[in-house]
């Protein structure tokens, strides 16, 4: 991430700053995470949520989480992404897995700032490709994503859970 990770990255459009998820963010992240899961109608076991937090709030791993704090220091959104090896490069790919912004902060540039920060982190790591997916009918997310990248012409297949 650009800048001092302890001070955070000032956002260009959304008031506040973007920081790596830290233990002090846990309570607010958990509330945002639950709202995110509710949005998608997903229920996860508590163990899965705890494991996710442990992966994304650590330092130095390939699974990362950035949190947007508003001017008052409240977490208003997060982006989770991971780095992985791929067969078409000797470097890394970056998959942005999850993006969520609290309803009260939507339209403020928070989602864009989080996405741009994740993309910047991928560039800092010389990632070959940054990619993500969203539901075809998620119009609000697609408006944002269409300003950041080109939609890929691929079809995803799934097996599972196994």
C-alpha positions as MATLAB code, in Angstrom:
seq = 'XXXXXXXXXXXXXXXXXXXXXXXXXXXXXXXXXXXXXXXXXXXXXXXXXXXXXXXXXXXXXXXXXXXXXXXXXXXXXXXXXXXXXXXXXXXXXXXXXXXXXXXXXXXXXXXXXXXXXXXXXXXXXXXXXXXXXXXXXXXXXXXXXXXXXXXXXXXXXXXXXX';
ca = [
       0.000    0.000    0.000;
       1.254    3.454   -0.785;
       2.393    5.544    2.167;
       3.002    4.714    5.805;
       0.712    1.795    6.772;
       0.417    3.125   10.327;
      -0.891    6.474    9.101;
      -3.037    5.068    6.337;
      -3.612    6.132    2.779;
      -5.596    9.324    2.348;
      -8.369    8.810   -0.121;
      -8.797   11.028   -3.136;
     -12.577   11.248   -3.048;
     -13.965    9.743    0.147;
     -13.262   11.685    3.329;
     -11.121    9.652    5.696;
      -8.343    7.140    5.188;
      -7.710    3.551    4.226;
      -5.734    1.276    6.526;
      -4.853   -2.404    6.743;
      -7.332   -4.173    9.018;
      -5.996   -4.229   12.563;
      -7.238   -5.726   15.845;
      -8.876   -2.411   16.783;
     -11.116   -2.725   13.694;
     -12.490   -6.128   14.667;
     -15.839   -5.036   16.132;
     -16.674   -2.637   13.328;
     -15.402   -5.043   10.666;
     -17.582   -7.782   12.148;
     -20.691   -5.580   11.929;
     -19.845   -4.675    8.314;
     -19.093   -8.331    7.492;
     -22.459   -9.460    8.871;
     -24.257   -6.739    6.896;
     -22.365   -7.882    3.777;
     -23.407  -11.490    4.324;
     -27.011  -10.364    4.921;
     -26.926   -8.425    1.638;
     -26.109  -11.663   -0.184;
     -28.415  -13.805    1.959;
     -25.500  -15.920    3.182;
     -25.086  -17.507    6.585;
     -21.650  -18.685    7.664;
     -20.627  -20.612   10.733;
     -18.973  -18.423   13.371;
     -15.785  -20.472   12.926;
     -15.583  -19.384    9.275;
     -15.972  -15.719   10.196;
     -13.301  -16.060   12.905;
     -10.941  -17.781   10.461;
     -11.566  -15.094    7.841;
     -10.769  -12.332   10.326;
      -7.611  -14.152   11.453;
      -6.407  -14.452    7.839;
      -7.142  -10.889    6.771;
      -6.066   -9.041    9.912;
      -2.609  -10.579   10.091;
       0.402   -8.987    8.505;
       2.531  -10.329    5.725;
       0.130  -12.934    4.394;
      -1.360  -13.334    0.957;
      -4.915  -12.654    2.216;
      -5.440   -8.947    2.956;
      -8.129   -6.567    4.148;
      -8.220   -2.798    3.930;
     -10.673   -0.769    5.992;
     -11.962    2.706    5.205;
     -12.239    4.967    8.242;
     -14.335    8.112    7.979;
     -13.174   11.471    9.348;
     -14.389   10.422   12.821;
     -12.332    7.206   12.714;
     -15.300    4.850   12.195;
     -14.913    1.920    9.813;
     -17.366    2.431    6.945;
     -16.246   -0.245    4.499;
     -13.728   -2.936    3.670;
     -12.154   -4.728    0.745;
     -10.694   -8.237    1.006;
      -8.232   -9.482   -1.594;
      -5.702  -12.242   -1.946;
      -2.557  -12.913   -3.910;
      -1.998  -16.254   -5.582;
       0.306  -17.833   -8.123;
      -0.983  -18.470  -11.616;
       0.085  -20.583  -14.564;
       0.417  -17.682  -17.033;
       2.971  -15.711  -15.040;
       5.920  -16.302  -12.768;
       4.509  -13.616  -10.480;
       1.257  -13.041   -8.666;
      -2.367  -12.553   -9.532;
      -4.638  -10.604   -7.201;
      -8.258  -11.593   -6.665;
     -10.490   -9.012   -5.010;
     -12.929  -11.248   -3.150;
     -15.170   -8.934   -1.161;
     -16.094   -5.250   -1.125;
     -18.651   -3.764    1.223;
     -19.552   -0.189    2.113;
     -22.056    0.682    4.839;
     -25.282    2.079    3.357;
     -24.741    5.473    5.027;
     -21.349    5.822    3.294;
     -22.451    4.791   -0.193;
     -22.089    7.415   -2.874;
     -19.217    9.080   -1.000;
     -16.430    7.504   -3.057;
     -15.600    4.957   -0.345;
     -16.074    1.911   -2.587;
     -13.947    3.412   -5.331;
     -11.236    4.413   -2.837;
     -11.134    0.880   -1.407;
     -10.939   -0.693   -4.863;
      -8.210    1.718   -5.957;
      -6.236    0.970   -2.790;
      -6.466   -2.791   -3.406;
      -5.403   -2.305   -7.031;
      -2.487   -0.124   -5.862;
      -1.433   -2.872   -3.419;
      -1.464   -5.342   -6.318;
       0.672   -3.007   -8.411;
       3.086   -2.602   -5.495;
       3.478   -6.380   -5.530;
       3.875   -6.412   -9.335;
       0.743   -8.507   -9.807;
       0.254   -9.717  -13.361;
      -3.522   -9.362  -13.138;
      -6.138   -7.999  -10.744;
      -9.600   -9.472  -11.123;
     -12.930   -9.770   -9.349;
     -16.492  -10.822   -9.977;
     -19.923   -9.584   -9.039;
     -23.481  -10.671   -9.565;
     -24.753   -9.805  -13.019;
     -27.694   -7.870  -11.524;
     -25.667   -5.837   -8.985;
     -26.081   -2.594  -10.940;
     -24.527   -0.299   -8.332;
     -21.347   -2.364   -8.085;
     -21.140   -2.747  -11.847;
     -21.329    1.026  -12.353;
     -18.280    1.376  -10.107;
     -16.420   -1.555  -11.647;
     -17.081   -0.341  -15.196;
     -15.171    2.843  -14.303;
     -12.199    0.842  -13.000;
     -11.759   -1.980  -15.510;
     -13.186   -3.790  -18.500;
     -15.634   -6.613  -17.912;
     -14.147   -9.965  -18.917;
     -15.963  -12.212  -21.329;
     -15.695  -15.395  -19.278;
     -18.152  -17.809  -17.727;
     -17.527  -19.126  -14.227;
     -18.319  -22.742  -13.332;
     -18.616  -24.005   -9.773;
     -18.570  -27.342   -8.014;
     -19.336  -27.401   -4.371;
     -19.345  -27.304   -1.636;
     -17.621  -30.659   -1.819;
];
